Amino acid sequence: MNSRLVASSEGVNLYLVQSDLPSKDAETILFLHGYPDTHASWEKQLQFFSKNYRVAAFDLRGAGKSSIPAEQRSYRMTELIHDTDRVIDGLVGKEGKVHLVGHDWGSLIFWSYISSPENQKRVLSFSAVACPHPMLFYKNIFGKILAFKPESVFEGMQQFLKSYYIFFFQFPFIPEFVWENFTTEMWTALMKNSGLPESDSMYKLSPEEIKSCTVHTINLYREIFKNGAPQLPRIPLQLPISVFIPEDDLAITPEVYDNVDTIARNLKINRIQANHWVHRERPDWFNQNLNSFLRSVK
């Protein structure tokens, strides 16, 4: 894999890894990680898909080896979408197209990116892993709670309680203090609930590596809480879209994906009994299903 920095807005440089083109007509897959994570989250996919595609993954601003913005406002969605544009430009030029695959926050950002008709021209397909469209997420939580039907209220409250950390992250300084001073303890607790086997390399991250993907990107949650979730697309998306729903997800309940078919008309849904990092917990299943979807895209 080759690596380089891609210049984006406000002096931010994004750390990008990419493979060479396996053939001159090979398509490009761009992977984006979530929180808490870096591009290394996709190591098993980068290896698998590099045989037939040019594969690439980058670290979110504030994570891994990318630049750390000086201000919280630099984590707002408009900047994250601009980052995506800059990386795509760097990979395939201003007229080229890519397949997008996002996990968690990576999925959230890519959902927001393709909600713009102009950006849809840059995308061959989109695969969302462990995250619905952010506005659909909110609508499903509060819509279920306010439905005043016992079953719906229960489903909404389940997700509301699972989202406790989002509210915790709104406090100034305290979340950073916790990650800075209880790094190993926090990470160990997260890994024990992650569903990942103890042999997974995420268990072996050093304290500095953990801090690089946990401390500064807390601001992602503050900015989306402050500015609100991006709106749903005005017209249902016609792009080929694949959604991977891990039904044992520690962070997201399956019910918040309800009605995704109302915003995506060319849709494939993949469900599995797995936890949040399904692409690492069940890499063979994930790679086979993603590969099948990509091969079906015309």
C-alpha positions as a Python dict, from the first residue, in 0.01 Angstrom:
ca = {
    (1, 'M'): (0, 0, 0),
    (2, 'N'): (117, 352, -78),
    (3, 'S'): (48, 645, 153),
    (4, 'R'): (35, 1020, 111),
    (5, 'L'): (-126, 1335, 248),
    (6, 'V'): (-418, 1502, 74),
    (7, 'A'): (-459, 1875, 138),
    (8, 'S'): (-808, 1982, 242),
    (9, 'S'): (-961, 2297, 391),
    (10, 'E'): (-831, 2504, 684),
    (11, 'G'): (-481, 2364, 651),
    (12, 'V'): (-591, 2006, 724),
    (13, 'N'): (-396, 1723, 562),
    (14, 'L'): (-572, 1387, 532),
    (15, 'Y'): (-367, 1069, 558),
    (16, 'L'): (-456, 840, 267),
    (17, 'V'): (-347, 486, 188),
    (18, 'Q'): (-410, 336, -154),
    (19, 'S'): (-312, 40, -367),
    (20, 'D'): (-193, 48, -725),
    (21, 'L'): (-436, -15, -1008),
    (22, 'P'): (-446, -394, -1067),
    (23, 'S'): (-550, -321, -1428),
    (24, 'K'): (-597, -4, -1632),
    (25, 'D'): (-979, -29, -1625),
    (26, 'A'): (-1009, -125, -1255),
    (27, 'E'): (-1260, 69, -1046),
    (28, 'T'): (-1176, 240, -716),
    (29, 'I'): (-1324, 167, -373),
    (30, 'L'): (-1290, 435, -106),
    (31, 'F'): (-1331, 318, 254),
    (32, 'L'): (-1392, 549, 551),
    (33, 'H'): (-1379, 447, 917),
    (34, 'G'): (-1588, 556, 1214),
    (35, 'Y'): (-1538, 644, 1580),
    (36, 'P'): (-1318, 536, 1750),
    (37, 'D'): (-1105, 416, 1463),
    (38, 'T'): (-858, 490, 1182),
    (39, 'H'): (-812, 368, 824),
    (40, 'A'): (-655, 50, 970),
    (41, 'S'): (-1008, -67, 1054),
    (42, 'W'): (-1034, -176, 690),
    (43, 'E'): (-712, -378, 670),
    (44, 'K'): (-892, -704, 587),
    (45, 'Q'): (-1097, -538, 313),
    (46, 'L'): (-800, -353, 164),
    (47, 'Q'): (-614, -681, 127),
    (48, 'F'): (-911, -872, -15),
    (49, 'F'): (-1035, -618, -269),
    (50, 'S'): (-695, -497, -393),
    (51, 'K'): (-682, -798, -626),
    (52, 'N'): (-952, -654, -852),
    (53, 'Y'): (-992, -289, -749),
    (54, 'R'): (-779, 5, -657),
    (55, 'V'): (-858, 39, -287),
    (56, 'A'): (-809, 344, -69),
    (57, 'A'): (-887, 455, 286),
    (58, 'F'): (-819, 775, 475),
    (59, 'D'): (-809, 893, 833),
    (60, 'L'): (-1080, 1138, 932),
    (61, 'R'): (-958, 1485, 1026),
    (62, 'G'): (-843, 1467, 1387),
    (63, 'A'): (-787, 1089, 1373),
    (64, 'G'): (-485, 870, 1314),
    (65, 'K'): (-220, 1039, 1102),
    (66, 'S'): (-443, 1317, 965),
    (67, 'S'): (-410, 1675, 1088),
    (68, 'I'): (-582, 1784, 1408),
    (69, 'P'): (-791, 2098, 1345),
    (70, 'A'): (-747, 2379, 1595),
    (71, 'E'): (-1119, 2454, 1636),
    (72, 'Q'): (-1427, 2246, 1710),
    (73, 'R'): (-1616, 2408, 1420),
    (74, 'S'): (-1371, 2243, 1179),
    (75, 'Y'): (-1551, 1913, 1242),
    (76, 'R'): (-1883, 2033, 1099),
    (77, 'M'): (-2039, 1826, 821),
    (78, 'T'): (-1960, 2072, 542),
    (79, 'E'): (-1588, 2024, 611),
    (80, 'L'): (-1621, 1645, 624),
    (81, 'I'): (-1800, 1646, 288),
    (82, 'H'): (-1528, 1870, 147),
    (83, 'D'): (-1268, 1622, 274),
    (84, 'T'): (-1447, 1346, 85),
    (85, 'D'): (-1444, 1554, -234),
    (86, 'R'): (-1073, 1628, -203),
    (87, 'V'): (-987, 1261, -156),
    (88, 'I'): (-1202, 1150, -450),
    (89, 'D'): (-1041, 1421, -666),
    (90, 'G'): (-699, 1295, -563),
    (91, 'L'): (-785, 937, -653),
    (92, 'V'): (-979, 962, -980),
    (93, 'G'): (-974, 1329, -1081),
    (94, 'K'): (-1265, 1571, -1086),
    (95, 'E'): (-1466, 1366, -1337),
    (96, 'G'): (-1397, 1020, -1197),
    (97, 'K'): (-1623, 798, -988),
    (98, 'V'): (-1569, 567, -690),
    (99, 'H'): (-1749, 308, -486),
    (100, 'L'): (-1798, 437, -129),
    (101, 'V'): (-1789, 209, 175),
    (102, 'G'): (-1835, 366, 518),
    (103, 'H'): (-1853, 230, 871),
    (104, 'D'): (-2017, 417, 1160),
    (105, 'W'): (-1916, 785, 1116),
    (106, 'G'): (-1772, 698, 776),
    (107, 'S'): (-2118, 578, 676),
    (108, 'L'): (-2282, 886, 828),
    (109, 'I'): (-2054, 1115, 626),
    (110, 'F'): (-2107, 923, 303),
    (111, 'W'): (-2487, 923, 352),
    (112, 'S'): (-2463, 1301, 386),
    (113, 'Y'): (-2234, 1323, 83),
    (114, 'I'): (-2463, 1133, -154),
    (115, 'S'): (-2771, 1323, -34),
    (116, 'S'): (-2651, 1605, -263),
    (117, 'P'): (-2747, 1543, -629),
    (118, 'E'): (-2422, 1703, -739),
    (119, 'N'): (-2214, 1457, -537),
    (120, 'Q'): (-2407, 1157, -665),
    (121, 'K'): (-2232, 1209, -999),
    (122, 'R'): (-1905, 1107, -832),
    (123, 'V'): (-2034, 776, -692),
    (124, 'L'): (-2076, 433, -853),
    (125, 'S'): (-2230, 277, -542),
    (126, 'F'): (-2248, 320, -166),
    (127, 'S'): (-2227, 60, 109),
    (128, 'A'): (-2330, 170, 460),
    (129, 'V'): (-2201, -39, 748),
    (130, 'A'): (-2346, -8, 1099),
    (131, 'C'): (-2511, 332, 1046),
    (132, 'P'): (-2832, 450, 878),
    (133, 'H'): (-2877, 799, 734),
    (134, 'P'): (-2833, 1035, 1035),
    (135, 'M'): (-3171, 1205, 990),
    (136, 'L'): (-3341, 868, 957),
    (137, 'F'): (-3165, 771, 1281),
    (138, 'Y'): (-3319, 1068, 1466),
    (139, 'K'): (-3660, 1033, 1303),
    (140, 'N'): (-3681, 668, 1400),
    (141, 'I'): (-3578, 726, 1762),
    (142, 'F'): (-3809, 1017, 1837),
    (143, 'G'): (-4083, 903, 1602),
    (144, 'K'): (-4106, 574, 1787),
    (145, 'I'): (-4098, 738, 2131),
    (146, 'L'): (-4367, 989, 2034),
    (147, 'A'): (-4588, 724, 1875),
    (148, 'F'): (-4708, 638, 2227),
    (149, 'K'): (-4741, 272, 2135),
    (150, 'P'): (-4574, 44, 2390),
    (151, 'E'): (-4370, -155, 2138),
    (152, 'S'): (-4258, 156, 1947),
    (153, 'V'): (-4175, 347, 2264),
    (154, 'F'): (-3966, 52, 2385),
    (155, 'E'): (-3774, 40, 2054),
    (156, 'G'): (-3710, 415, 2060),
    (157, 'M'): (-3599, 414, 2423),
    (158, 'Q'): (-3364, 122, 2359),
    (159, 'Q'): (-3170, 330, 2106),
    (160, 'F'): (-3196, 645, 2318),
    (161, 'L'): (-3026, 463, 2606),
    (162, 'K'): (-2762, 315, 2377),
    (163, 'S'): (-2680, 671, 2267),
    (164, 'Y'): (-2579, 781, 2618),
    (165, 'Y'): (-2220, 847, 2506),
    (166, 'I'): (-2339, 1107, 2252),
    (167, 'F'): (-2480, 1314, 2539),
    (168, 'F'): (-2168, 1255, 2750),
    (169, 'F'): (-1953, 1386, 2464),
    (170, 'Q'): (-2136, 1720, 2479),
    (171, 'F'): (-1964, 1809, 2807),
    (172, 'P'): (-1655, 2026, 2757),
    (173, 'F'): (-1316, 1880, 2858),
    (174, 'I'): (-1451, 1583, 3056),
    (175, 'P'): (-1463, 1322, 2773),
    (176, 'E'): (-1112, 1420, 2664),
    (177, 'F'): (-991, 1399, 3023),
    (178, 'V'): (-1133, 1048, 3057),
    (179, 'W'): (-972, 921, 2736),
    (180, 'E'): (-640, 1091, 2816),
    (181, 'N'): (-618, 958, 3173),
    (182, 'F'): (-801, 624, 3161),
    (183, 'T'): (-698, 521, 2812),
    (184, 'T'): (-628, 153, 2867),
    (185, 'E'): (-923, 98, 3101),
    (186, 'M'): (-1170, 261, 2861),
    (187, 'W'): (-1036, 75, 2558),
    (188, 'T'): (-1037, -261, 2735),
    (189, 'A'): (-1402, -210, 2836),
    (190, 'L'): (-1495, -115, 2478),
    (191, 'M'): (-1318, -416, 2330),
    (192, 'K'): (-1486, -655, 2575),
    (193, 'N'): (-1824, -536, 2446),
    (194, 'S'): (-1721, -515, 2081),
    (195, 'G'): (-1779, -876, 1980),
    (196, 'L'): (-1428, -889, 1835),
    (197, 'P'): (-1212, -1194, 1907),
    (198, 'E'): (-919, -1128, 2142),
    (199, 'S'): (-684, -1207, 1854),
    (200, 'D'): (-801, -892, 1672),
    (201, 'S'): (-529, -630, 1636),
    (202, 'M'): (-757, -362, 1782),
    (203, 'Y'): (-692, -519, 2123),
    (204, 'K'): (-323, -450, 2080),
    (205, 'L'): (-328, -74, 2015),
    (206, 'S'): (-83, 132, 2220),
    (207, 'P'): (-216, 411, 2444),
    (208, 'E'): (-98, 669, 2190),
    (209, 'E'): (-273, 490, 1906),
    (210, 'I'): (-592, 476, 2112),
    (211, 'K'): (-576, 847, 2192),
    (212, 'S'): (-518, 928, 1824),
    (213, 'C'): (-861, 787, 1736),
    (214, 'T'): (-1063, 884, 2044),
    (215, 'V'): (-973, 1227, 2181),
    (216, 'H'): (-1003, 1488, 1907),
    (217, 'T'): (-1282, 1329, 1703),
    (218, 'I'): (-1518, 1369, 1999),
    (219, 'N'): (-1581, 1703, 1828),
    (220, 'L'): (-1767, 1520, 1551),
    (221, 'Y'): (-2046, 1450, 1799),
    (222, 'R'): (-2047, 1805, 1932),
    (223, 'E'): (-2080, 1960, 1588),
    (224, 'I'): (-2360, 1734, 1467),
    (225, 'F'): (-2543, 1785, 1798),
    (226, 'K'): (-2499, 2161, 1762),
    (227, 'N'): (-2591, 2192, 1394),
    (228, 'G'): (-2836, 1904, 1355),
    (229, 'A'): (-2832, 1602, 1129),
    (230, 'P'): (-2811, 1656, 752),
    (231, 'Q'): (-3150, 1645, 581),
    (232, 'L'): (-3277, 1343, 395),
    (233, 'P'): (-3242, 1358, 17),
    (234, 'R'): (-3532, 1549, -142),
    (235, 'I'): (-3575, 1276, -403),
    (236, 'P'): (-3521, 906, -320),
    (237, 'L'): (-3170, 796, -414),
    (238, 'Q'): (-3135, 590, -731),
    (239, 'L'): (-2773, 495, -664),
    (240, 'P'): (-2703, 128, -591),
    (241, 'I'): (-2690, 115, -210),
    (242, 'S'): (-2607, -174, 19),
    (243, 'V'): (-2677, -153, 393),
    (244, 'F'): (-2508, -387, 639),
    (245, 'I'): (-2704, -423, 964),
    (246, 'P'): (-2523, -602, 1249),
    (247, 'E'): (-2813, -701, 1471),
    (248, 'D'): (-2606, -729, 1791),
    (249, 'D'): (-2456, -381, 1749),
    (250, 'L'): (-2346, -233, 2083),
    (251, 'A'): (-2425, 120, 1958),
    (252, 'I'): (-2717, 98, 1714),
    (253, 'T'): (-3038, -106, 1727),
    (254, 'P'): (-3173, -267, 1407),
    (255, 'E'): (-3497, -68, 1439),
    (256, 'V'): (-3333, 267, 1353),
    (257, 'Y'): (-3283, 141, 997),
    (258, 'D'): (-3662, 125, 951),
    (259, 'N'): (-3786, 300, 635),
    (260, 'V'): (-3444, 313, 471),
    (261, 'D'): (-3620, 185, 158),
    (262, 'T'): (-3810, 516, 139),
    (263, 'I'): (-3488, 708, 71),
    (264, 'A'): (-3302, 445, -134),
    (265, 'R'): (-3482, 278, -423),
    (266, 'N'): (-3197, 60, -551),
    (267, 'L'): (-3132, -107, -218),
    (268, 'K'): (-2983, -428, -84),
    (269, 'I'): (-3005, -501, 290),
    (270, 'N'): (-2767, -745, 459),
    (271, 'R'): (-2847, -858, 814),
    (272, 'I'): (-2626, -1068, 1039),
    (273, 'Q'): (-2594, -1163, 1405),
    (274, 'A'): (-2278, -966, 1469),
    (275, 'N'): (-2158, -663, 1661),
    (276, 'H'): (-2054, -312, 1559),
    (277, 'W'): (-1728, -395, 1378),
    (278, 'V'): (-1894, -657, 1159),
    (279, 'H'): (-1631, -613, 885),
    (280, 'R'): (-1365, -724, 1133),
    (281, 'E'): (-1568, -975, 1335),
    (282, 'R'): (-1701, -1155, 1025),
    (283, 'P'): (-1460, -1049, 748),
    (284, 'D'): (-1521, -1345, 515),
    (285, 'W'): (-1900, -1301, 523),
    (286, 'F'): (-1867, -925, 486),
    (287, 'N'): (-1617, -938, 199),
    (288, 'Q'): (-1821, -1195, 8),
    (289, 'N'): (-2143, -994, 39),
    (290, 'L'): (-1977, -663, -45),
    (291, 'N'): (-1801, -823, -340),
    (292, 'S'): (-2128, -968, -469),
    (293, 'F'): (-2293, -628, -443),
    (294, 'L'): (-2008, -447, -620),
    (295, 'R'): (-2008, -700, -902),
    (296, 'S'): (-2384, -644, -947),
    (297, 'V'): (-2342, -271, -1000),
    (298, 'K'): (-2377, -184, -1367),
}
